[in-house]
Amino acid sequence: MRTSTKIVCCAAQDIGFGGIANIDSTYTATHVDTRTSNFWKGDEVVTSAYSVTGGFYKYYGLSKSDVYPTVTAKKSKNITLTIDDVTYSGTVTEK
């Protein structure tokens, strides 16, 4: 499974990379660098100039939940079980 560069660009922005760009029209290649000044964000398919001015979330129309989908937690239950006058208790978690 490939992750779209749209997702990678948003995550790289959140992490704080100084230079970020989508570099191909199939959204399968991203460039990131660690520059500390002259921050640069762009979509090199559109232009090599500063094409992403409002951030990648706005540019691609994504939200945090698109980039970081929630993971469904496994259900668990606290139980108490008595067998032959012996009581057992603990937590059971679904597989």
Biopython code that builds the backbone (N, CA, C, O; Angstrom):
import numpy as np
from Bio.PDB.StructureBuilder import StructureBuilder

atoms = [
    (1, "MET", "N", (0.838, -1.177, 0.000)),
    (1, "MET", "CA", (0.000, 0.000, 0.000)),
    (1, "MET", "C", (0.883, 1.241, 0.000)),
    (1, "MET", "O", (1.833, 1.328, 0.778)),
    (2, "ARG", "N", (0.588, 2.164, -0.835)),
    (2, "ARG", "CA", (1.324, 3.426, -0.899)),
    (2, "ARG", "C", (0.553, 4.495, -0.157)),
    (2, "ARG", "O", (-0.677, 4.530, -0.177)),
    (3, "THR", "N", (1.295, 5.359, 0.492)),
    (3, "THR", "CA", (0.694, 6.509, 1.152)),
    (3, "THR", "C", (0.852, 7.708, 0.234)),
    (3, "THR", "O", (1.952, 7.981, -0.246)),
    (4, "SER", "N", (-0.221, 8.416, -0.011)),
    (4, "SER", "CA", (-0.190, 9.583, -0.880)),
    (4, "SER", "C", (0.759, 10.640, -0.323)),
    (4, "SER", "O", (0.850, 10.829, 0.890)),
    (5, "THR", "N", (1.459, 11.322, -1.216)),
    (5, "THR", "CA", (2.332, 12.408, -0.781)),
    (5, "THR", "C", (1.533, 13.542, -0.146)),
    (5, "THR", "O", (2.094, 14.355, 0.589)),
    (6, "LYS", "N", (0.244, 13.604, -0.417)),
    (6, "LYS", "CA", (-0.588, 14.613, 0.251)),
    (6, "LYS", "C", (-0.550, 14.383, 1.764)),
    (6, "LYS", "O", (-0.432, 15.333, 2.537)),
    (7, "ILE", "N", (-0.651, 13.128, 2.178)),
    (7, "ILE", "CA", (-0.588, 12.765, 3.602)),
    (7, "ILE", "C", (0.815, 13.010, 4.147)),
    (7, "ILE", "O", (0.979, 13.566, 5.233)),
    (8, "VAL", "N", (1.833, 12.589, 3.379)),
    (8, "VAL", "CA", (3.221, 12.748, 3.813)),
    (8, "VAL", "C", (3.574, 14.227, 3.977)),
    (8, "VAL", "O", (4.229, 14.602, 4.950)),
    (9, "CYS", "N", (3.150, 15.062, 3.041)),
    (9, "CYS", "CA", (3.439, 16.503, 3.128)),
    (9, "CYS", "C", (2.804, 17.126, 4.371)),
    (9, "CYS", "O", (3.439, 17.937, 5.045)),
    (10, "CYS", "N", (1.567, 16.759, 4.680)),
    (10, "CYS", "CA", (0.909, 17.281, 5.883)),
    (10, "CYS", "C", (1.647, 16.827, 7.140)),
    (10, "CYS", "O", (1.885, 17.632, 8.041)),
    (11, "ALA", "N", (2.008, 15.551, 7.209)),
    (11, "ALA", "CA", (2.719, 15.029, 8.379)),
    (11, "ALA", "C", (4.092, 15.681, 8.509)),
    (11, "ALA", "O", (4.511, 16.011, 9.619)),
    (12, "ALA", "N", (4.797, 15.871, 7.401)),
    (12, "ALA", "CA", (6.112, 16.525, 7.433)),
    (12, "ALA", "C", (5.988, 17.960, 7.929)),
    (12, "ALA", "O", (6.853, 18.450, 8.654)),
    (13, "GLN", "N", (4.919, 18.622, 7.539)),
    (13, "GLN", "CA", (4.654, 19.984, 8.023)),
    (13, "GLN", "C", (4.449, 19.967, 9.532)),
    (13, "GLN", "O", (4.984, 20.821, 10.238)),
    (14, "ASP", "N", (3.676, 19.001, 10.037)),
    (14, "ASP", "CA", (3.430, 18.889, 11.482)),
    (14, "ASP", "C", (4.721, 18.627, 12.249)),
    (14, "ASP", "O", (4.912, 19.157, 13.344)),
    (15, "ILE", "N", (5.603, 17.815, 11.681)),
    (15, "ILE", "CA", (6.868, 17.492, 12.337)),
    (15, "ILE", "C", (7.794, 18.701, 12.361)),
    (15, "ILE", "O", (8.583, 18.860, 13.293)),
    (16, "GLY", "N", (7.703, 19.555, 11.342)),
    (16, "GLY", "CA", (8.513, 20.761, 11.316)),
    (16, "GLY", "C", (9.621, 20.785, 10.283)),
    (16, "GLY", "O", (10.571, 21.556, 10.417)),
    (17, "PHE", "N", (9.518, 19.950, 9.243)),
    (17, "PHE", "CA", (10.522, 20.012, 8.185)),
    (17, "PHE", "C", (10.500, 21.388, 7.537)),
    (17, "PHE", "O", (9.433, 21.984, 7.384)),
    (18, "GLY", "N", (11.655, 21.893, 7.157)),
    (18, "GLY", "CA", (11.772, 23.244, 6.617)),
    (18, "GLY", "C", (11.479, 23.348, 5.138)),
    (18, "GLY", "O", (11.051, 24.403, 4.670)),
    (19, "GLY", "N", (11.696, 22.294, 4.399)),
    (19, "GLY", "CA", (11.397, 22.289, 2.981)),
    (19, "GLY", "C", (10.596, 21.045, 2.664)),
    (19, "GLY", "O", (11.016, 19.931, 2.977)),
    (20, "ILE", "N", (9.439, 21.235, 2.042)),
    (20, "ILE", "CA", (8.548, 20.100, 1.760)),
    (20, "ILE", "C", (7.970, 20.299, 0.365)),
    (20, "ILE", "O", (7.557, 21.402, 0.007)),
    (21, "ALA", "N", (7.943, 19.227, -0.417)),
    (21, "ALA", "CA", (7.342, 19.345, -1.742)),
    (21, "ALA", "C", (6.822, 18.009, -2.242)),
    (21, "ALA", "O", (7.447, 16.967, -2.041)),
    (22, "ASN", "N", (5.671, 18.055, -2.897)),
    (22, "ASN", "CA", (5.214, 16.945, -3.721)),
    (22, "ASN", "C", (6.005, 17.085, -5.018)),
    (22, "ASN", "O", (6.082, 18.181, -5.572)),
    (23, "ILE", "N", (6.595, 15.996, -5.514)),
    (23, "ILE", "CA", (7.439, 16.150, -6.697)),
    (23, "ILE", "C", (6.991, 15.357, -7.919)),
    (23, "ILE", "O", (7.709, 15.323, -8.918)),
    (24, "ASP", "N", (5.824, 14.718, -7.867)),
    (24, "ASP", "CA", (5.326, 14.113, -9.105)),
    (24, "ASP", "C", (3.805, 14.055, -9.138)),
    (24, "ASP", "O", (3.141, 14.095, -8.103)),
    (25, "SER", "N", (3.271, 13.960, -10.349)),
    (25, "SER", "CA", (1.817, 14.057, -10.542)),
    (25, "SER", "C", (1.046, 12.839, -10.061)),
    (25, "SER", "O", (-0.181, 12.891, -9.981)),
    (26, "THR", "N", (1.724, 11.749, -9.738)),
    (26, "THR", "CA", (1.030, 10.573, -9.219)),
    (26, "THR", "C", (0.956, 10.587, -7.688)),
    (26, "THR", "O", (0.433, 9.650, -7.082)),
    (27, "TYR", "N", (1.468, 11.629, -7.075)),
    (27, "TYR", "CA", (1.471, 11.787, -5.613)),
    (27, "TYR", "C", (2.130, 10.599, -4.915)),
    (27, "TYR", "O", (1.622, 10.093, -3.914)),
    (28, "THR", "N", (3.277, 10.160, -5.462)),
    (28, "THR", "CA", (4.009, 9.049, -4.870)),
    (28, "THR", "C", (5.444, 9.416, -4.503)),
    (28, "THR", "O", (6.215, 8.541, -4.107)),
    (29, "ALA", "N", (5.821, 10.693, -4.625)),
    (29, "ALA", "CA", (7.184, 11.109, -4.277)),
    (29, "ALA", "C", (7.142, 12.461, -3.562)),
    (29, "ALA", "O", (6.533, 13.419, -4.038)),
    (30, "THR", "N", (7.802, 12.508, -2.418)),
    (30, "THR", "CA", (7.859, 13.725, -1.609)),
    (30, "THR", "C", (9.314, 14.068, -1.333)),
    (30, "THR", "O", (10.140, 13.183, -1.113)),
    (31, "HIS", "N", (9.619, 15.359, -1.347)),
    (31, "HIS", "CA", (10.948, 15.832, -0.953)),
    (31, "HIS", "C", (10.795, 16.562, 0.383)),
    (31, "HIS", "O", (9.912, 17.406, 0.536)),
    (32, "VAL", "N", (11.654, 16.235, 1.342)),
    (32, "VAL", "CA", (11.693, 16.982, 2.603)),
    (32, "VAL", "C", (13.144, 17.315, 2.925)),
    (32, "VAL", "O", (14.047, 16.537, 2.620)),
    (33, "ASP", "N", (13.365, 18.469, 3.540)),
    (33, "ASP", "CA", (14.701, 18.775, 4.022)),
    (33, "ASP", "C", (14.621, 19.499, 5.353)),
    (33, "ASP", "O", (13.550, 19.933, 5.776)),
    (34, "THR", "N", (15.752, 19.623, 6.001)),
    (34, "THR", "CA", (15.790, 20.117, 7.383)),
    (34, "THR", "C", (16.266, 21.558, 7.503)),
    (34, "THR", "O", (16.784, 21.952, 8.548)),
    (35, "ARG", "N", (16.098, 22.343, 6.458)),
    (35, "ARG", "CA", (16.539, 23.740, 6.529)),
    (35, "ARG", "C", (15.906, 24.442, 7.727)),
    (35, "ARG", "O", (14.793, 24.107, 8.133)),
    (36, "THR", "N", (16.605, 25.397, 8.280)),
    (36, "THR", "CA", (16.105, 26.114, 9.454)),
    (36, "THR", "C", (15.717, 27.554, 9.136)),
    (36, "THR", "O", (15.209, 28.263, 10.004)),
    (37, "SER", "N", (15.948, 27.987, 7.918)),
    (37, "SER", "CA", (15.495, 29.316, 7.508)),
    (37, "SER", "C", (14.992, 29.226, 6.078)),
    (37, "SER", "O", (15.208, 28.223, 5.399)),
    (38, "ASN", "N", (14.328, 30.263, 5.628)),
    (38, "ASN", "CA", (13.796, 30.293, 4.273)),
    (38, "ASN", "C", (12.916, 29.070, 4.009)),
    (38, "ASN", "O", (13.123, 28.341, 3.039)),
    (39, "PHE", "N", (11.938, 28.858, 4.880)),
    (39, "PHE", "CA", (11.051, 27.696, 4.765)),
    (39, "PHE", "C", (10.371, 27.665, 3.402)),
    (39, "PHE", "O", (10.011, 28.703, 2.847)),
    (40, "TRP", "N", (10.204, 26.466, 2.880)),
    (40, "TRP", "CA", (9.666, 26.305, 1.537)),
    (40, "TRP", "C", (8.658, 25.176, 1.516)),
    (40, "TRP", "O", (8.935, 24.080, 2.003)),
    (41, "LYS", "N", (7.487, 25.437, 0.953)),
    (41, "LYS", "CA", (6.463, 24.411, 0.767)),
    (41, "LYS", "C", (5.929, 24.544, -0.650)),
    (41, "LYS", "O", (5.569, 25.636, -1.090)),
    (42, "GLY", "N", (5.882, 23.415, -1.366)),
    (42, "GLY", "CA", (5.409, 23.533, -2.731)),
    (42, "GLY", "C", (4.905, 22.252, -3.343)),
    (42, "GLY", "O", (5.089, 21.155, -2.816)),
    (43, "ASP", "N", (4.257, 22.436, -4.481)),
    (43, "ASP", "CA", (3.812, 21.335, -5.319)),
    (43, "ASP", "C", (4.548, 21.514, -6.638)),
    (43, "ASP", "O", (4.132, 22.312, -7.479)),
    (44, "GLU", "N", (5.640, 20.778, -6.826)),
    (44, "GLU", "CA", (6.504, 20.967, -7.982)),
    (44, "GLU", "C", (5.856, 20.538, -9.288)),
    (44, "GLU", "O", (6.385, 20.825, -10.362)),
    (45, "VAL", "N", (4.724, 19.858, -9.216)),
    (45, "VAL", "CA", (3.980, 19.532, -10.432)),
    (45, "VAL", "C", (3.352, 20.814, -10.982)),
    (45, "VAL", "O", (3.239, 20.983, -12.196)),
    (46, "VAL", "N", (2.946, 21.708, -10.090)),
    (46, "VAL", "CA", (2.316, 22.964, -10.480)),
    (46, "VAL", "C", (3.373, 23.990, -10.872)),
    (46, "VAL", "O", (3.287, 24.604, -11.935)),
    (47, "THR", "N", (4.367, 24.171, -10.012)),
    (47, "THR", "CA", (5.437, 25.138, -10.247)),
    (47, "THR", "C", (6.569, 24.868, -9.270)),
    (47, "THR", "O", (6.358, 24.248, -8.228)),
    (48, "SER", "N", (7.760, 25.326, -9.597)),
    (48, "SER", "CA", (8.875, 25.176, -8.660)),
    (48, "SER", "C", (8.932, 26.341, -7.673)),
    (48, "SER", "O", (9.771, 26.351, -6.772)),
    (49, "ALA", "N", (8.044, 27.323, -7.839)),
    (49, "ALA", "CA", (7.978, 28.458, -6.910)),
    (49, "ALA", "C", (7.194, 28.049, -5.655)),
    (49, "ALA", "O", (6.735, 26.912, -5.545)),
    (50, "TYR", "N", (7.050, 28.966, -4.733)),
    (50, "TYR", "CA", (6.338, 28.711, -3.473)),
    (50, "TYR", "C", (4.836, 28.573, -3.743)),
    (50, "TYR", "O", (4.096, 29.545, -3.591)),
    (51, "SER", "N", (4.383, 27.402, -4.134)),
    (51, "SER", "CA", (2.985, 27.229, -4.530)),
    (51, "SER", "C", (2.052, 26.913, -3.365)),
    (51, "SER", "O", (0.838, 27.064, -3.502)),
    (52, "VAL", "N", (2.584, 26.480, -2.224)),
    (52, "VAL", "CA", (1.746, 26.149, -1.068)),
    (52, "VAL", "C", (1.984, 27.218, -0.014)),
    (52, "VAL", "O", (2.959, 27.161, 0.735)),
    (53, "THR", "N", (1.085, 28.194, 0.036)),
    (53, "THR", "CA", (1.297, 29.327, 0.944)),
    (53, "THR", "C", (0.496, 29.228, 2.230)),
    (53, "THR", "O", (0.885, 29.826, 3.233)),
    (54, "GLY", "N", (-0.605, 28.494, 2.234)),
    (54, "GLY", "CA", (-1.442, 28.399, 3.423)),
    (54, "GLY", "C", (-1.276, 27.092, 4.177)),
    (54, "GLY", "O", (-2.074, 26.788, 5.064)),
    (55, "GLY", "N", (-0.253, 26.311, 3.843)),
    (55, "GLY", "CA", (-0.047, 25.014, 4.474)),
    (55, "GLY", "C", (-0.674, 23.906, 3.648)),
    (55, "GLY", "O", (-1.594, 24.140, 2.864)),
    (56, "PHE", "N", (-0.163, 22.696, 3.833)),
    (56, "PHE", "CA", (-0.605, 21.563, 3.025)),
    (56, "PHE", "C", (-2.023, 21.114, 3.353)),
    (56, "PHE", "O", (-2.733, 20.651, 2.459)),
    (57, "TYR", "N", (-2.458, 21.234, 4.600)),
    (57, "TYR", "CA", (-3.840, 20.843, 4.930)),
    (57, "TYR", "C", (-4.823, 21.651, 4.091)),
    (57, "TYR", "O", (-5.738, 21.101, 3.477)),
    (58, "LYS", "N", (-4.619, 22.953, 4.075)),
    (58, "LYS", "CA", (-5.504, 23.826, 3.309)),
    (58, "LYS", "C", (-5.348, 23.570, 1.806)),
    (58, "LYS", "O", (-6.338, 23.502, 1.078)),
    (59, "TYR", "N", (-4.122, 23.430, 1.356)),
    (59, "TYR", "CA", (-3.843, 23.241, -0.069)),
    (59, "TYR", "C", (-4.512, 21.983, -0.609)),
    (59, "TYR", "O", (-5.105, 22.007, -1.687)),
    (60, "TYR", "N", (-4.417, 20.887, 0.136)),
    (60, "TYR", "CA", (-4.996, 19.618, -0.319)),
    (60, "TYR", "C", (-6.417, 19.383, 0.203)),
    (60, "TYR", "O", (-7.047, 18.392, -0.164)),
    (61, "GLY", "N", (-6.925, 20.271, 1.047)),
    (61, "GLY", "CA", (-8.279, 20.107, 1.570)),
    (61, "GLY", "C", (-8.410, 18.941, 2.532)),
    (61, "GLY", "O", (-9.435, 18.260, 2.555)),
    (62, "LEU", "N", (-7.364, 18.708, 3.334)),
    (62, "LEU", "CA", (-7.364, 17.598, 4.282)),
    (62, "LEU", "C", (-7.532, 18.097, 5.709)),
    (62, "LEU", "O", (-7.298, 19.269, 6.004)),
    (63, "SER", "N", (-7.939, 17.191, 6.586)),
    (63, "SER", "CA", (-8.040, 17.489, 8.013)),
    (63, "SER", "C", (-7.062, 16.592, 8.762)),
    (63, "SER", "O", (-6.493, 15.666, 8.185)),
    (64, "LYS", "N", (-6.871, 16.869, 10.040)),
    (64, "LYS", "CA", (-5.997, 16.029, 10.866)),
    (64, "LYS", "C", (-6.478, 14.582, 10.870)),
    (64, "LYS", "O", (-5.660, 13.662, 10.872)),
    (65, "SER", "N", (-7.784, 14.371, 10.873)),
    (65, "SER", "CA", (-8.300, 12.997, 10.893)),
    (65, "SER", "C", (-8.037, 12.267, 9.571)),
    (65, "SER", "O", (-8.000, 11.037, 9.546)),
    (66, "ASP", "N", (-7.856, 13.011, 8.474)),
    (66, "ASP", "CA", (-7.470, 12.381, 7.209)),
    (66, "ASP", "C", (-6.024, 11.890, 7.267)),
    (66, "ASP", "O", (-5.687, 10.842, 6.715)),
    (67, "VAL", "N", (-5.185, 12.658, 7.940)),
    (67, "VAL", "CA", (-3.756, 12.342, 8.013)),
    (67, "VAL", "C", (-3.473, 11.332, 9.114)),
    (67, "VAL", "O", (-2.624, 10.456, 8.953)),
    (68, "TYR", "N", (-4.176, 11.450, 10.225)),
    (68, "TYR", "CA", (-3.972, 10.575, 11.375)),
    (68, "TYR", "C", (-5.278, 9.873, 11.739)),
    (68, "TYR", "O", (-5.922, 10.242, 12.721)),
    (69, "PRO", "N", (-5.677, 8.862, 10.955)),
    (69, "PRO", "CA", (-6.939, 8.169, 11.269)),
    (69, "PRO", "C", (-6.849, 7.478, 12.627)),
    (69, "PRO", "O", (-5.795, 6.976, 13.018)),
    (70, "THR", "N", (-7.952, 7.464, 13.320)),
    (70, "THR", "CA", (-7.960, 6.848, 14.645)),
    (70, "THR", "C", (-7.918, 5.333, 14.514)),
    (70, "THR", "O", (-8.464, 4.754, 13.575)),
    (71, "VAL", "N", (-7.274, 4.727, 15.453)),
    (71, "VAL", "CA", (-7.197, 3.275, 15.517)),
    (71, "VAL", "C", (-8.247, 2.809, 16.506)),
    (71, "VAL", "O", (-8.297, 3.292, 17.638)),
    (72, "THR", "N", (-9.069, 1.892, 16.096)),
    (72, "THR", "CA", (-10.115, 1.388, 16.979)),
    (72, "THR", "C", (-9.490, 0.468, 18.020)),
    (72, "THR", "O", (-8.824, -0.515, 17.694)),
    (73, "ALA", "N", (-9.721, 0.813, 19.265)),
    (73, "ALA", "CA", (-9.166, 0.005, 20.352)),
    (73, "ALA", "C", (-9.938, -1.299, 20.477)),
    (73, "ALA", "O", (-11.133, -1.359, 20.187)),
    (74, "LYS", "N", (-9.250, -2.327, 20.905)),
    (74, "LYS", "CA", (-9.905, -3.604, 21.144)),
    (74, "LYS", "C", (-10.795, -3.471, 22.368)),
    (74, "LYS", "O", (-10.452, -2.780, 23.327)),
    (75, "LYS", "N", (-11.925, -4.129, 22.327)),
    (75, "LYS", "CA", (-12.853, -4.098, 23.447)),
    (75, "LYS", "C", (-12.336, -5.000, 24.559)),
    (75, "LYS", "O", (-11.808, -6.083, 24.309)),
    (76, "SER", "N", (-12.497, -4.532, 25.784)),
    (76, "SER", "CA", (-12.110, -5.371, 26.926)),
    (76, "SER", "C", (-13.166, -5.242, 28.015)),
    (76, "SER", "O", (-13.877, -4.241, 28.098)),
    (77, "LYS", "N", (-13.252, -6.258, 28.833)),
    (77, "LYS", "CA", (-14.230, -6.308, 29.921)),
    (77, "LYS", "C", (-13.549, -6.818, 31.174)),
    (77, "LYS", "O", (-12.735, -7.740, 31.124)),
    (78, "ASN", "N", (-13.889, -6.210, 32.298)),
    (78, "ASN", "CA", (-13.469, -6.754, 33.590)),
    (78, "ASN", "C", (-14.481, -7.820, 33.975)),
    (78, "ASN", "O", (-15.690, -7.611, 33.872)),
    (79, "ILE", "N", (-13.981, -8.955, 34.416)),
    (79, "ILE", "CA", (-14.892, -10.054, 34.755)),
    (79, "ILE", "C", (-14.547, -10.635, 36.117)),
    (79, "ILE", "O", (-13.420, -10.542, 36.602)),
    (80, "THR", "N", (-15.548, -11.227, 36.699)),
    (80, "THR", "CA", (-15.381, -12.028, 37.917)),
    (80, "THR", "C", (-16.107, -13.342, 37.672)),
    (80, "THR", "O", (-17.260, -13.356, 37.239)),
    (81, "LEU", "N", (-15.424, -14.440, 37.953)),
    (81, "LEU", "CA", (-15.964, -15.763, 37.670)),
    (81, "LEU", "C", (-15.723, -16.646, 38.887)),
    (81, "LEU", "O", (-14.602, -16.729, 39.389)),
    (82, "THR", "N", (-16.770, -17.299, 39.353)),
    (82, "THR", "CA", (-16.637, -18.212, 40.495)),
    (82, "THR", "C", (-16.901, -19.637, 40.033)),
    (82, "THR", "O", (-17.950, -19.943, 39.467)),
    (83, "ILE", "N", (-15.914, -20.506, 40.290)),
    (83, "ILE", "CA", (-16.027, -21.924, 39.930)),
    (83, "ILE", "C", (-15.642, -22.740, 41.158)),
    (83, "ILE", "O", (-14.556, -22.571, 41.713)),
    (84, "ASP", "N", (-16.548, -23.630, 41.579)),
    (84, "ASP", "CA", (-16.292, -24.486, 42.757)),
    (84, "ASP", "C", (-15.855, -23.653, 43.964)),
    (84, "ASP", "O", (-14.886, -23.989, 44.644)),
    (85, "ASP", "N", (-16.574, -22.575, 44.216)),
    (85, "ASP", "CA", (-16.322, -21.676, 45.351)),
    (85, "ASP", "C", (-14.977, -20.952, 45.290)),
    (85, "ASP", "O", (-14.531, -20.411, 46.303)),
    (86, "VAL", "N", (-14.325, -20.929, 44.135)),
    (86, "VAL", "CA", (-13.086, -20.147, 43.949)),
    (86, "VAL", "C", (-13.424, -19.021, 42.983)),
    (86, "VAL", "O", (-13.962, -19.267, 41.904)),
    (87, "THR", "N", (-13.105, -17.768, 43.371)),
    (87, "THR", "CA", (-13.425, -16.606, 42.550)),
    (87, "THR", "C", (-12.175, -16.135, 41.800)),
    (87, "THR", "O", (-11.095, -15.971, 42.368)),
    (88, "TYR", "N", (-12.371, -15.933, 40.535)),
    (88, "TYR", "CA", (-11.309, -15.446, 39.648)),
    (88, "TYR", "C", (-11.769, -14.089, 39.101)),
    (88, "TYR", "O", (-12.952, -13.905, 38.813)),
    (89, "SER", "N", (-10.843, -13.149, 38.958)),
    (89, "SER", "CA", (-11.203, -11.862, 38.346)),
    (89, "SER", "C", (-10.055, -11.382, 37.476)),
    (89, "SER", "O", (-8.894, -11.735, 37.686)),
    (90, "GLY", "N", (-10.403, -10.591, 36.522)),
    (90, "GLY", "CA", (-9.392, -10.059, 35.604)),
    (90, "GLY", "C", (-10.044, -9.356, 34.430)),
    (90, "GLY", "O", (-11.235, -9.043, 34.449)),
    (91, "THR", "N", (-9.245, -9.118, 33.420)),
    (91, "THR", "CA", (-9.721, -8.432, 32.226)),
    (91, "THR", "C", (-9.595, -9.349, 31.030)),
    (91, "THR", "O", (-8.563, -9.988, 30.827)),
    (92, "VAL", "N", (-10.637, -9.409, 30.250)),
    (92, "VAL", "CA", (-10.650, -10.187, 29.019)),
    (92, "VAL", "C", (-10.671, -9.194, 27.870)),
    (92, "VAL", "O", (-11.470, -8.258, 27.861)),
    (93, "THR", "N", (-9.775, -9.406, 26.888)),
    (93, "THR", "CA", (-9.677, -8.502, 25.741)),
    (93, "THR", "C", (-9.921, -9.277, 24.462)),
    (93, "THR", "O", (-9.395, -10.375, 24.285)),
    (94, "GLU", "N", (-10.729, -8.699, 23.558)),
    (94, "GLU", "CA", (-11.016, -9.390, 22.298)),
    (94, "GLU", "C", (-9.761, -9.491, 21.440)),
    (94, "GLU", "O", (-8.876, -8.638, 21.502)),
    (95, "LYS", "N", (-9.706, -10.543, 20.645)),
    (95, "LYS", "CA", (-8.560, -10.743, 19.753)),
    (95, "LYS", "C", (-8.683, -9.879, 18.538)),
    (95, "LYS", "O", (-7.811, -9.908, 17.669)),
]
sb = StructureBuilder()
sb.init_structure("model")
sb.init_model(0)
sb.init_chain("A")
sb.init_seg("    ")
for serial, (resi, resn, name, xyz) in enumerate(atoms, 1):
    if name == "N":
        sb.init_residue(resn, " ", resi, " ")
    sb.init_atom(name, np.array(xyz, "f"), 0.0, 1.0, " ", f" {name:<3s}", serial, name[0])
structure = sb.get_structure()
